Amino acid sequence: MSAEGMLAAMSIEASTSSAVFLAFVEQVLQPGAVVVMDNLSAHKRADILAAFEAAGIRVRFLPRYSPDLSPIEPGWAELKGILRAKEARTVDALNQELGPALNTITATDAKAWFKLCGYPNLN
């Protein structure tokens, strides 16, 4: 998520592993981005940090135990609410509804969530 809204997403039929996260970094994220993320050990693997660097993506880690500082948390809550309302409870239904649901999250939403989490004004 950025101040422009949801920009990058990937859906898989499994739990997110380090290999899946590495694929997301290498294949989905755009060069020049700044990624703010929690301190999950899988996020800190040397190969993943190297992939960020190779793609020109800057990484900032949140303080430990601080989901209140992550604007993606209210974003995911909104997205899950939309998918629940659409009753996307199968893989096929989820895959069909995910793109349209992501597109409903606007720059106005994202900026409000950044502000809620204490980030400076993003104009």
Secondary structure, DSSP 8 states (H G I E B T S, - for coil): -BTTB-------SS---HHHHHHHHHHTS-TT-EEEE---GGGG-HHHHHHHHHTT-EEEE--TT-GGG-THHHHHHHHHHHHHHTT--SHHHHHHHHHHHHHT--HHHHHHHHHHTT-----
